[in-house]
Structure formats: C-alpha cells, structure tokens
C-alpha cells in the first residue's frame, strides 16, 4: 500500500481535481486521502461555497441575473454624444 | 502538531505549473471574441435589425443599445475598478470604442457579449493605467502547512450557504474580501468566476499562459476562502 498524499498536495492540486483534469491514478490518491481526512473534505466544501458566495456578493454573473440598473441621464447623454453622426 | 514550521503552499513547491510571466497583465491583447450561437431566430432577427439601424446611424437604435446594455456594463466596470467615477468613465469609453468598431462587428456573437468583452477590456486597461505602486504579495493570505503536509489550521464546515447568503453582512464581507485581494489575483477571479470568461479567454485577454490563469485563480479563491473562514465556520472544529 502506497503512502497517502498530504493535505498540502490535495489543496495545491485541488483546482485540477475539481476540473476533472487529474490522471486516474492521481484522482485515486485524492479519493483515498479524502476518505480519511475530514479536514480536507471540509476545505473542499468551503472552497466551493467561496466561489458561490463570490458570485452572489458581486451581483449575478454576466449571463443572467436581475434587471440591470438604469444609467443616470447625464451619463446616458454623455455616451450618446459619442455616437457617429448620420 | 508542531506549529512552528509553517510554510505556504507556494513555498513548499508542488506547483500546478510555472508562472513565468511577470507584471500584472503581460502584453495587451485584442479582445477575444467568442462565437456563441444566438438564442433563437427571433432574437437573431431583432439583433440584425438593431445592427442595421446602428450602422445607418439611427439615433433611436443608439439609444436602445445604450439603455439596454449600459446598466450591466456599468456594473462590470464597477466590479473591476471599485470606484464610481472610474466606472462611469470606463463604460463611456467602452461605448465609444464599440461605436467605432461597429462597422467591423461581424455579428458572430450576441451584441451583449460583444459589448461585455469591450467593457471588460476597457476596465482592465484603466486598472492598469492607474496602478502606481508595487502590488502586495498574496502569500500571507494563502493556507499554511506544517512540515508533514497537514494543514496548520484544520478546516471546518461553514454555516449553510443558503443561510449565509440571506445575510446582507455576508455579501458585504465577501465584497470587502475580494477587494482586498492583490489586483493580479482579483482580476483573474473576477474574469473567471464572475464575468464567466473561460481559461483560454482570460489567458488571451491578459497575455499570460493558461497555466498562469489557473494558478492565479486557485490562489485567489484560496485567499478569499482564508479571509472568510474565521467568520463563517461552525463552532466545532474538525480534528
């Protein structure tokens, strides 16, 4: 039986693990570590929550979300002043 | 556990890849132009009609373009620049650039997508131009490990996400924590997680390798998580 990879390796390679970019062997090592390490399991859960909190805190992503705000009239006027004249 | 021999993930090697580029942006690049399919025929017809009217110089079409997309673009610029005056200037610049580029816009993606990329690029350029002092290191914000590779501070579960998201104070804290990230990392976090550009697009836009994008994104998320952790973790710490 090979040694377990460390928490540091798990956290360092986490992006590749979540993206499914690791080799099957490396992924297996991850799973073995996670089966015995509640701290890394918690780290991964909270890492994912961090991403979601970021999306929510800064408003909805570019592809969707609530109706955008209305531009202030002076800004709208300034922008339209730059349109090509027909 | 010996807490005296602490190092960061970066110091202890095992890098995802080498980030050989220096500086915040690398070389400036042309705006990447993805080509997502238009949603449906009706939308496509409407967009083509709008484009035709814009190219004909129709004043109402310009008004529709700016009122229809301006609010969202202003929000984009605000996210990058954090300053209302800069954001307003940037969105104005972005529209001026778009007006000039209209004759060359092939209509291969939605107008909103096209404008979004222009606004992002404009905000990035403005951010670069106002940067005057050396950036602080992200290292102090990254997780630390002891000699045997265990986390120096074991992770613990957080409160339920839906519970956190109900709180206005959570959003404020997350905003402040993102704003506190060094620009190099904050920018990649915004581009990937908020503006939803893919790794290749961010690589092209910033003029850095895709591996560098991945490293910066991972470190930015880690640093953000570290900042939030003391505030959101449940009382019980896992052993």
Interface residues (C-beta under 8 A of the other chain):
Chain A: X6 X7 X8 X9 X11 X12 X13 X14 X15 X16 X38 X39 X40 X42 X43 X45 X46 X47 X49 X50 X51 X52 X53 X54 X55 X56 X57 X58 X59 X61 X62 X63 X67 X68 X69 X70 X71 X75 X76 X78 X79 X80 X82 X83 X84 X85 X86
Chain B: X9 X12 X14 X15 X16 X56 X57 X58 X59 X62 X63 X66 X67 X69 X70 X71 X72 X74 X75 X76 X79 X88 X91 X92 X95 X96 X99 X102 X116 X143 X145 X148 X149 X150 X151 X154 X155 X156 X157 X158 X161 X164 X165 X170 X171 X172 X174 X175 X178 X189 X190 X193 X194 X195 X196 X214 X217 X218 X221 X222 X224 X225 X228 X229 X232 X233 X238 X239
